[in-house]
Amino acid sequence: MKNLLLFFALISVTISCKFYDAAPEPVETPHKDSTIVDVDKDKNGCLASAGYIWSKLNNECVKAFTGIQLNPADNASTEDETLCAYVLFNENADKAEIFLPDDISFIVTKSGSSKTWIYNDYQLVAHNGYELKKAGVLVFSGDGEIGKKVSGSDNPEGQE
């Protein structure tokens, strides 16, 4: 009887060890692509995380902040680019697209030989740079230089 018990114990241990040592059967799972596609693109295919937005004037994705920066009239010294408007001109400079901080853009058209571009009650005026007025009230202005404005210097004073 002792031998019989030993025999069953030995078989139980052998079977249970093989059960746990056996590699699990591979399970077929559908392959999922780990790349994210079109999650960050707008309806025109512009990559928002890289700063691109759709230009109605140029019919392509552009970085508006590479245009002429206009600061808010009530906060002209701001360094917060999200509060600024930007202007991009076409090649002839007879039209310009204005990008406002609230993701609205519109195209202004030059009025004759004057230095004024107009759209509805908006006027872009070339005056010591550019001024954007709405119904005659100044809302944005800038020096007319293209690109981001930097108020300080990367170099300590006196070094070049």
Summary of the structure (lengths in Angstrom):
residues: 160
radius of gyration: 32.9
end to end distance: 98.3
largest distance: 116.1
contacts: 344
relative contact order: 0.12
helix: 20%
strand: 31%
